[in-house]
Amino acid sequence: MLSLFFNRLRLPLLLVLTCCALPVFAESKMAPPQVSLSPSGVYLDLDKKSSGLFHLTNLGDQPKRVRTRAYNFELDDNSQVKLMPPTPQSLDQWLIVNPREFTIPPKSQQVIRFAVRPPIKPEPGEYRAMLYFEEASSVGDAGKGMIKLGFQLGAPIYVRIGELTEKASLTQHQVTVTGQAIELGLTIHNQGDLSVGLNGQYVLWPDGRYPGRQAEPVDTLAAQEGKSSLVRGNLLGTPILPGSLRTLIQRLPRPSVPGRYLLVLHGTLGTAPLHVELPLNIE
C-alpha cells in the first residue's frame, strides 16, 4: 500500500528539498549535502499500522549532527509546501520520533522510527505532517552556543483514518507551443477524501505514426519506435490534496522537426485510468 501510494503520488525527496525547505545552504556556492533519505515519504492506514521508519545515510567523510522536527503543512495554489500552525487535530502533534537528535558517523546510516499516537480518537480523514531532518553544527565561541543550519530535508507523512473515498477528475487540459518548449496544463479537481496524483507518461507522436490506444503502456510502444525519435517522459506527480482544484503546469521538450503531432498522455489519476490524446501543430 505504501509503495503503491507514493508511486501514484510521485512525491520525491527532490520536490521536498526544492519546495519546502528553508534555504538549504548558507551560501549558494556550497556543494550539495552528502546525505540520502529513504523512503521519500510514508503513508499509513491507522486502522492497520501506526508506525514507520526512515533511513538517513551520511555519504560524506565527516560526521553529521542531525535533529528532527515535525510540522503541519498544506499545499498552496502553486502546489508548493506551506507550513501551517499546529492544532490539536494535526498529525505533527501526534508523532513520537525516536531518536529526535543524533550524530551519523561518515559512511553510515541512522534509522529514525516514528509512531502515531493521537490523544483522543480522531475523526475520519487524511492527516498530513512534514518531518524535517536538519543538520546543525556549532559555530563561533562554544560558550555562546551559536548554531548554523547545514541541510534540511523534509519527508511527508500521510495518515488515513476510517473509510475514505477517492474521487478526482481531470476537468481541463491545455497545450501551448512556445519558441522553446511545449507547455502542458492539466486541471485536476479532487472532490474525495484522499490525496491523489498522476502516474504515467507522455509521448509526442508525429502525425500518422501513433499506433492507436492499445493494452500495452504508451512508454512500451514508444520504446518500440526508438527512444531517440520521440519526445517522451513522465507526467508530473504533484499531489492534489482533498478538496483542491489545481492546475499542474509541465514544460515538455519541443521537437526539432516542424509538423503535426499527437500528444498522448497515458497512466492513472489516483487509481482511475487516464488517457488523453491532444493534436497540435509545431511550426
N, C-alpha and C positions, 0 to 999 in steps of 0.2 A: 504493500500500500504506500509506503513511504517513497520508494523509488519511482513508482508509477505517478504519484502526485507531482514530484519535482521534475520528472521527465516532461510532464504536460505543462507545468508551470514555467519550467526553464528559467529559474531564478538563480543564476550563477553567482558565485562569490564576487566576480568582477563587477557585476551590477551593484552589489552592496558596497564594494570599495569605491566605486565611482559616484554613487548617488547618495549614500547615507553616512559617509564618514566625515569627521572633521578633516581639515587639511592633513593629508596623510604624512607629509613631510614638512619640516620647518622651512626647508629651502628646496626649490624645485630642482636643483642640480643634484640632489642626493639620489643614490641608487634605490630601486625598489626594495622593500623589506624582504629578507630571505626567509620567509615563512610560508607555510601552506596550511589550509584549514579544510577539514573534511568531516562530514558532508557539508555542502554549501547551505543546507537548511534542513529542518526536521519537521515532519508532520505527524501528529499523534491523534488517534481516536481515543479520547479519555476513557471511554467505556471498555477499551481493550488494553490500553497501556498508558502508564502515567510517568514514564521516564525515558531518557535518551542520553546520547553522549556525542561529543565532538573529539576529533583528534587534531591537535595543533602541533605542527612539526617545525623545528628550527633547522633550516637548511644551511645556516651560516656557520662561521667559525668562532663566534662569540656567544656567551650565554645571554639569554633574553629574559628579563623580568616582566611578567605579564599579570594584568588584573582583569577581571570581568565585570561588566555592568549590563543590566537588563533595562530596556526602555519599552514603553508603549509606543506604537507607531501606526501611521496611516500612509497612504499614497496620495499625493496631490494630483491636480488636474493634468500635470505633465508626467505622471507615473513616477515621480521622484519621492523617495522616502522622507516622511515628515514626522519628526519625533513629537509625541503628544504627552501632556501631563498624565501622571498615573492616576488611576481611580481604584476603588475597592474591587471593581469588577474587571480590571485589566490584567492580562496574563503576566506582565512583568512583576506584579505584586505576589504572584503565586509560585514563582520559580525559586527553587532551592538549588544553588550551584555549588559544586564541590570539585576541586578547590576554587576559591574565589581569587586568590593570588598565588603565584608560583613562579619558579625560575626554571627555564628549559635549558639544559646544557647544549653545547654545539652538537649538531648532527643527531639530535634526539627528539623524542616525541612525548607529548603530555596528553593524557586522557582527561577530559573535563566532562563530568557527569552532571545531569540536572534532573530534577523531579518536579512535577506539577502538583502543588498542594493548596487548592482553594480552601479558604477558611470556612466557607459555607457552600452549600450545593448551588452551583451556577445555573443560570438559565441556559436553555439550549442555544447553540450558536457556534460561530467560529471566532476564536480568540487568537490574537497575534502579539508577539513580542520580538524585539530585536536584541540579540545577545552580542555585545561587543567584547572583543579581545584587544586590549590596549597594552602596548609596550610602554613602560615607564622607566626612565633611568635618572639617577640623581645627577644634578649639575650644580656648579657653584660650590660655596662653602658647605661642608657636610652639616654643620650646625644649623644652617638656615633651612635645610630640608627642602630645597627647591627641586621641582620635578619637571622633566622635559618629556613630552609625549613623542614617542617614536612612530609606531604604526597603530592603526586602529582598523581592525577587521570586524565586520558585522555579519551575522548569520540569522535569518528569520526562523522563528519557531511558530508553527501553526497548530492550534489545538481545536479539535472538533468535539462538541458535546451534544449528545442527543441525535435524533433522526433529522437530518438536514436535506435540503433539496438543491440539486444543481439545475439552474435554468439561465442559460446565457445564449445570446444570439448575435450574429453579425448583421447589423442593421444598415450599414452603408460601406461602400468601398469606392475609392477614387485613386486614379493614376495620373500623375503629372510628369511629363517628359521635359527635362531641362537640358541645358547645354552639356552638362557633365554627368547627369545621373537620372534615374527614374525614381520618382517619389511615390511610394505606395502608402495610402492612408486607409486603415481599417477601423471602423467604429463598432465597438462591442458594447452591448448592454447586458449587464449581469443583474438579473432580477431574482437570483436564487440566494441561498444561504451560505454558499461556499465560494472561495476564490477559484477562478478558472484562468487558464492560459492557453495560448496557441501552441501546438506542437505539430510541425510539418515543414514542408519545403515549398519553394517557388522555383519554377523553371520558365525561362523565356524561349518559346519555340518559334523559329522562323515560319513564315506563312507556308502552309501546306505540309509541314513535317510533323505536326502533332499527331500521334497515332490514335488519339481518342482516349476517353476515360476507360481504364481497364482495371482489373483486380490488382495488378501489380502497383506498388507505390510509384509515384512520379519520379522519385530520385533514381529508382532502378531503371526506369525507361530512359531517363536522361543519361545514365551511365552507358547504356547500350548505344546511344547516339555519339558518345565521345565527350568526355568532360571538357575538353578544350574548345568544343564547338558551340557550347550552350552556356548562357548566363544562368546560374543556379545557385541555391544556397538555402539556409534555414530561415524560417519565419521567426520574427521576434516573439519571445515567450513571456513578455512582461505580464505579471499577474494583474487581473482585473478583480478588485475586491467586491464583495457583495454590495448590491445597491448602487454600483458605479456605472457611469456611461463614459467611456474613454475612447479616444481616437489614437491609435498607435501609428506613428509615422516611421517608415523604414525606407532608407535610401538604398536602391539597388544599382548595381553597375549598369552603365549604358553600353549596349553592343556597339562595336566599331563599324558594323556594316548597316547602312540605312535600309529601311524596308518595313513591311508589315510583319507584326509579330503577334503571338498569343501568349499572354502571361497566365500561367496555370498555377493556382495555389491548391495544395492538397495536404490534408492532415486531419487534425481534430481540434475542436474547441471544447476544452474540458474533456468529456468522454464522448461528445457528439461528433460524427464525421463532418468534415469541412471540405468542400470542393468548389472552386471558383475559377472561371475562365474569363479573362479580360483582354479583348483585342486592343492593340494600339499600333500607332504608326511612328516609326523613328525616321526623322528627316535628316 
